[in-house]
Amino acid sequence: MFGIIRPCRHRLSEAMRTEWMAHLCGLCLALRGDHGQFARAATNYDGLVISVLVEAQSPADEGANSWRRTAGPCPLRGMRTASVAKGEGARLAASVSLVLASAKMRDHVADRDGVLARRPVAAAARRVAAKWDRAGARTGADLGFDTTVLVDAVERQAGIEALAGAGTSLLTVTEPTETATAAAFGYTAVLAGRPGNKAPLEEAGRLFGRLAHLLDAVEDLAEDAESGAWNPVAATGTELTEVRRLCDDAVHGVRLALREVDFASRSQSRLAHVLLAHELERAVDRAFGTAGCGHAEHAGAAGHTGADGHAGAAGLAIAAGPQDGSPQGAFGPPPVMPPGHMPPGSPPEPPRRGRRRGLIAGCAVWATLFCTCQVCCRDPYFDPWDGKQREGWCHKCDCGDCDCSGCGDCCNCCDCCNSCDCCDCGGCDCGC
């Protein structure tokens, strides 16, 4: 699994977590259905955004059943069934994920990472990458999407990196990734029958690709320096404050682009809004180790350190956002609904099987959960005997302090860790 959008369960309501897992499982099963079991290794957190966008734009009168199906038991779900995404959105996400996963694999081969430094392993990885390119192209062709633009971007990337040096703009290095993600985002409008959305979604995709490239570089900066691998931030000599400025501007640009998108309904666009308007901001904070925006005007009373209106060398230290301890982010918290409240028009989660497993079957499933780290890392997981949700051993993630003292205003209280039951955020409008 890889990707920059990794929402914590404490920031998603039960309904949003169900939707998130439906698209993640739908992407995984689409990869298996079209390209075999091994292709499921290309499942990633960012690819499912494609599936989310297609569904968010699809006509509401098609009915929830056209977007979901009940999948069989899976070890990663505690051998339970689940409602998963299906259709053209999941298949487009699978096509894009395969091509971009092959690019990531080639990048690791070029950097001689880990076992890929061995020639036989590197040769096998190249063959797998080429196979995934062809597989992604086949699925794309079935949907009318030409993956050539993705493959071309991947091939141009190596040449651009070879020519980049001190003083080269980071945007020159990120251009191929931006082009590829813009094409993928834009085509979701075509699949959904809303061609008017193509231009703003291409802009959102271009900025999303920029973020993915830059945040990956920032997160790998120390490791690449130690191993001697090529890193765009180090190679171009760009200051981290400038990288942060580019990231914050990209996050804001995605939000502005989403305002121009004509979604089918508010309820259908809720998950897309949470992932692209809010979780992207948190991805930036996570990569830079801060809790707020890198712009000086959002960083407290430190003021501007330069004419461009962004924080200078000390910006990252004060970029932790509001100094009053509130959980308010730079652009406002994401809309979160209290647990158990499904947004209007959302498909109901299929009921869990009521039967209890026997001793042997339950122990077998428990062993599977334990060996796949779900008992400690997955939160929540489903009990192998009675199917009830249980908290994983590592369920206490660092999501900030929960403070519901400002419950008079929905947008000021619903960003708490766990869920805030003091207000109904179903109609929360954070102005973006």
C-alpha positions in Angstrom: 0.0 0.0 0.0 1.3 3.5 -0.9 -0.2 7.0 -1.3 -0.3 10.3 0.4 -3.9 10.2 1.4 -4.1 8.1 4.5 -7.0 9.3 6.7 -7.0 8.3 10.3 -10.2 6.5 11.5 -10.6 9.1 14.3 -11.2 11.8 11.6 -13.8 9.8 9.7 -17.3 9.0 10.8 -18.6 5.4 10.5 -20.3 6.3 7.3 -17.1 7.8 5.8 -15.0 4.8 6.8 -17.5 2.5 5.2 -17.4 4.5 2.0 -13.6 4.6 2.1 -13.2 0.9 2.6 -15.8 0.2 -0.2 -13.7 2.1 -2.7 -10.4 0.6 -1.4 -11.8 -3.0 -1.6 -13.4 -2.2 -5.0 -10.1 -1.1 -6.4 -8.4 -4.2 -5.1 -11.0 -6.6 -6.5 -11.1 -4.7 -9.8 -7.3 -5.4 -10.1 -7.8 -9.0 -9.3 -10.8 -9.4 -11.6 -9.1 -7.9 -14.7 -5.4 -8.8 -14.1 -5.1 -11.6 -11.6 -4.1 -12.0 -8.0 -0.6 -10.6 -8.2 -2.0 -7.3 -9.6 -3.6 -6.6 -6.3 -0.1 -5.5 -5.1 -0.8 -2.3 -7.0 -3.7 -1.3 -4.7 -3.0 2.1 -3.3 -4.7 4.8 -1.3 -4.5 7.5 -3.9 -5.8 5.4 -6.8 -9.2 5.0 -5.1 -9.7 8.7 -5.4 -10.4 8.1 -9.1 -13.2 5.7 -8.2 -14.6 8.2 -5.7 -14.7 11.0 -8.2 -16.5 8.9 -10.8 -19.2 7.9 -8.3 -19.5 11.5 -7.0 -20.3 12.8 -10.5 -22.6 9.9 -11.6 -26.3 10.7 -11.9 -28.1 10.2 -8.6 -31.0 8.5 -10.2 -28.9 5.5 -11.2 -29.4 4.1 -7.7 -27.0 2.9 -5.1 -27.1 -0.7 -6.4 -25.3 0.3 -9.6 -22.2 1.4 -7.6 -22.0 -1.4 -5.1 -21.9 -5.2 -4.9 -21.4 -7.6 -2.0 -18.0 -9.1 -2.0 -17.2 -12.5 -0.5 -15.1 -13.1 2.7 -11.5 -11.7 2.7 -8.7 -12.2 5.2 -8.1 -8.5 5.3 -11.7 -8.0 6.5 -11.6 -10.8 9.1 -13.2 -13.2 6.5 -16.4 -11.2 6.4 -18.4 -10.0 3.4 -18.6 -6.3 2.6 -20.2 -3.8 0.2 -17.6 -2.7 -2.3 -17.5 -0.3 -5.2 -17.9 -1.7 -8.7 -18.2 -0.5 -12.3 -16.2 1.8 -14.5 -14.9 4.0 -11.7 -13.2 1.0 -10.0 -11.8 -0.2 -13.3 -10.4 3.2 -14.3 -8.8 3.4 -10.8 -7.3 -0.1 -11.4 -5.9 0.9 -14.8 -4.3 4.1 -13.5 -3.0 2.3 -10.4 -1.2 -0.3 -12.5 0.5 2.2 -14.7 1.6 4.4 -11.9 2.7 1.4 -9.7 4.9 0.2 -12.6 6.4 3.7 -12.6 7.1 3.5 -8.9 8.7 0.1 -9.4 11.0 1.4 -12.1 12.0 4.3 -9.9 13.0 1.8 -7.1 14.9 -0.2 -9.6 16.7 2.9 -10.9 17.6 3.9 -7.3 18.7 0.3 -6.5 16.5 0.2 -3.4 16.9 -2.9 -1.2 16.8 -6.2 -3.0 16.2 -4.4 -6.3 20.0 -3.7 -6.2 20.4 -7.3 -7.2 20.4 -7.7 -11.0 18.1 -10.8 -11.2 15.5 -9.1 -9.0 15.8 -5.8 -10.9 15.3 -7.7 -14.2 12.2 -9.5 -12.8 10.8 -6.1 -11.5 11.2 -4.6 -14.9 9.3 -7.4 -16.5 6.5 -7.0 -14.0 6.4 -3.2 -14.6 6.2 -3.8 -18.4 3.4 -6.3 -17.9 1.5 -3.9 -15.7 1.9 -1.2 -18.3 0.2 -3.4 -20.9 -2.5 -4.6 -18.5 -3.4 -1.0 -17.6 -3.5 -0.1 -21.2 -5.9 -2.9 -21.9 -8.3 -1.9 -19.2 -8.0 1.8 -20.2 -8.8 0.9 -23.8 -12.0 -0.9 -22.7 -13.1 2.3 -21.0 -12.0 4.6 -23.8 -9.1 6.0 -21.8 -5.7 6.2 -23.5 -3.0 5.4 -21.0 -0.3 6.5 -23.5 -0.2 9.9 -21.7 0.6 8.1 -18.4 3.3 5.9 -20.0 4.8 8.9 -21.8 5.0 10.8 -18.6 6.8 7.9 -16.9 9.3 7.7 -19.7 10.0 11.5 -19.7 10.6 11.5 -15.9 13.9 9.8 -16.1 15.3 12.2 -18.7 14.1 15.3 -16.8 15.7 14.0 -13.6 19.0 13.4 -15.4 19.1 17.0 -16.6 17.9 18.6 -13.3 20.5 20.2 -11.0 21.0 23.1 -8.6 18.7 25.9 -9.6 16.3 23.8 -11.6 12.7 24.5 -10.7 10.9 21.8 -8.8 7.9 22.3 -11.0 10.0 21.2 -14.0 10.7 17.9 -12.2 7.1 17.4 -11.1 5.6 18.2 -14.6 5.3 14.5 -15.8 3.5 13.4 -12.7 1.2 16.4 -12.9 0.4 15.6 -16.5 -0.4 12.0 -15.8 -2.7 12.7 -12.8 -4.4 15.5 -14.6 -5.4 13.1 -17.4 -6.7 10.5 -15.0 -8.8 13.0 -12.9 -10.1 14.7 -16.1 -11.3 11.4 -17.6 -13.5 10.7 -14.5 -15.8 13.5 -15.9 -16.0 11.7 -19.2 -16.9 8.4 -17.6 -19.6 10.1 -15.4 -21.1 11.9 -18.4 -20.2 15.4 -17.1 -17.7 16.8 -19.7 -18.1 20.2 -18.2 -16.2 19.0 -15.2 -13.1 17.9 -17.2 -11.2 21.2 -17.0 -11.5 21.8 -13.3 -10.8 18.2 -12.5 -7.7 18.2 -14.7 -6.5 21.3 -12.7 -7.2 19.4 -9.4 -5.4 16.4 -10.8 -2.4 18.4 -11.9 -2.0 19.9 -8.4 -2.6 16.5 -6.8 0.2 15.0 -8.8 2.5 17.9 -7.8 1.7 17.2 -4.1 2.2 13.5 -4.5 5.6 14.0 -6.0 6.8 16.7 -3.6 5.5 14.9 -0.4 7.2 11.7 -1.5 10.4 13.5 -2.0 10.2 15.3 1.4 9.4 12.0 3.3 12.3 10.2 1.6 14.8 13.1 2.0 16.8 11.7 4.9 16.7 8.1 3.6 17.8 9.2 0.1 20.6 11.3 1.6 21.9 8.2 3.5 21.6 5.8 0.6 22.8 8.3 -2.0 19.5 8.0 -4.1 18.4 10.8 -6.3 15.9 13.2 -4.6 14.4 16.2 -6.4 14.5 18.5 -3.4 18.2 17.8 -2.7 19.2 17.7 -6.4 17.7 21.1 -7.1 18.9 22.6 -3.8 15.4 23.9 -3.0 14.8 25.1 0.6 12.2 23.2 2.5 10.3 26.4 3.2 9.9 26.8 -0.6 8.7 23.2 -0.9 6.2 23.8 1.8 4.9 26.9 0.1 4.4 25.0 -3.2 2.6 22.2 -1.3 0.3 24.7 0.5 -0.5 26.5 -2.7 -1.3 23.2 -4.4 -3.7 22.2 -1.6 -5.5 25.5 -1.9 -5.6 25.2 -5.6 -7.2 21.8 -5.4 -9.9 23.3 -3.2 -10.6 26.1 -5.6 -10.8 23.7 -8.5 -13.3 21.5 -6.7 -15.6 24.5 -6.3 -16.0 24.5 -10.1 -16.9 20.8 -10.3 -20.6 20.0 -10.7 -21.1 16.9 -8.5 -24.3 14.9 -8.7 -25.3 15.7 -5.1 -23.8 16.9 -1.8 -24.2 13.5 -0.2 -22.3 11.8 -3.1 -19.5 14.3 -3.1 -18.9 14.2 0.6 -16.1 11.6 0.6 -14.4 13.3 -2.4 -14.5 16.6 -0.5 -13.1 15.1 2.7 -10.2 13.4 0.8 -9.2 16.2 -1.5 -10.2 19.3 0.4 -9.0 18.2 3.9 -6.9 15.0 3.9 -4.5 16.6 1.4 -3.8 19.3 3.9 -3.1 16.7 6.6 -0.8 14.8 4.3 1.3 18.0 3.9 1.3 18.5 7.7 2.4 14.8 8.2 5.2 15.1 5.7 6.6 18.3 7.2 5.9 17.3 10.8 3.6 20.2 11.5 -0.1 20.7 12.3 -0.9 23.7 10.2 -0.2 25.8 7.1 3.2 27.0 6.0 1.9 30.4 5.1 2.8 33.1 7.6 -0.7 34.4 7.9 -1.8 31.0 9.2 1.2 30.5 11.4 0.3 32.7 14.3 1.6 36.1 15.2 5.1 35.7 13.7 4.0 37.8 10.7 5.5 37.8 7.2 9.2 37.0 6.7 9.3 37.8 3.1 7.5 39.8 0.4 5.8 36.7 -1.0 3.6 36.4 2.1 5.0 33.0 3.2 6.9 31.9 6.2 10.7 32.0 6.0 13.3 29.8 7.6 11.5 29.8 10.9 8.2 29.1 9.1 8.2 25.4 9.7 8.7 25.9 13.4 5.6 28.2 13.7 3.6 26.4 11.1 1.8 24.4 13.7 -1.3 26.6 13.1 -3.4 28.3 15.8 -1.5 28.8 19.1 -4.7 28.5 21.2 -4.6 24.7 21.1 -7.7 24.4 19.0 -7.8 21.6 16.4 -8.7 24.1 13.6 -6.6 23.5 10.5 -5.3 26.1 8.1 -8.4 25.9 5.9 -10.9 24.6 8.4 -11.6 21.1 9.7 -13.2 18.4 7.5 -16.9 17.8 7.9 -17.4 14.7 10.1 -20.7 13.1 10.9 -21.5 11.5 14.3 -21.1 7.7 14.2 -24.0 5.8 12.9 -25.4 8.6 10.7 -25.4 7.8 7.1 -25.4 10.7 4.7 -28.6 11.0 2.6 -28.6 8.8 -0.4 -25.7 6.6 0.7 -26.1 2.9 0.2 -26.7 1.0 3.5 -24.0 -1.3 4.7 -25.0 -4.9 4.3 -25.9 -6.6 7.6 -23.2 -8.8 9.2 -23.8 -12.5 9.3 -25.4 -13.4 12.6 -23.9 -16.9 12.9 -21.0 -17.5 15.3 -18.0 -19.5 14.1 -17.0 -22.7 15.8 -13.8 -23.1 17.8 -11.7 -24.4 15.0 -12.9 -22.0 12.3 -12.7 -19.1 14.7 -9.1 -20.0 15.7 -8.1 -20.3 12.0 -9.5 -16.8 11.2 -7.9 -15.4 14.4 -4.5 -16.8 13.3 -5.0 -15.2 9.9 -5.8 -11.8 11.5 -2.8 -12.1 13.8 -0.4 -13.1 11.1 -1.5 -10.2 8.8 -1.1 -7.7 11.7 -4.8 -6.8 11.7 -5.2 -7.5 15.4 -2.7 -4.7 16.2 -2.7 -2.4 13.1 -6.2 -2.6 11.7 -8.8 -0.5 13.6 -11.4 -1.6 13.8 -11.2 -5.3 12.9 -14.1 -7.8 13.1 -14.0 -10.4 15.7 -13.5 -13.8 14.1 -16.2 -15.5 16.2 -19.1 -13.1 16.5 -18.3 -10.5 13.8 -18.4 -7.5 16.1 -16.1 -4.6 15.7 -13.1 -4.6 18.0 -10.3 -2.1 18.5 -6.9 -3.0 17.3 -4.0 -3.0 19.8 -2.5 0.1 18.3 -5.9 2.0 18.1 -4.6 5.0 19.9 -3.2 7.1 17.1 -1.9 10.6 17.5 -4.7 12.7 16.1 -4.3 15.7 18.5 -6.2 16.5 21.7 -10.0 16.3 21.6 -11.6 19.5 22.7 -15.4 19.8 22.3 -15.7 23.0 24.2 -16.7 25.0 21.2 -19.8 23.0 20.3 -21.9 26.0 19.4 -20.4 26.0 15.9 -20.3 22.8 14.0 -17.2 23.7 12.0 -15.3 24.5 15.3 -16.0 21.3 17.2 -16.2 18.4 14.8 -12.5 18.0 14.2 -12.0 16.1 17.5 -10.3 12.8 17.8 -12.9 10.1 17.9 -16.3 11.5 17.0 -17.9 14.5 18.5 -21.6 13.8 19.3 -22.4 17.3 20.3 -23.6 18.5 16.9 -24.8 17.1 13.6 -22.1 17.7 11.0 -24.2 16.3 8.2 -24.9 19.8 7.0 -21.6 21.3 7.9 -20.4 23.8 5.3 -16.7 24.8 5.8 -16.8 27.2 2.9 -14.7 25.1 0.5 
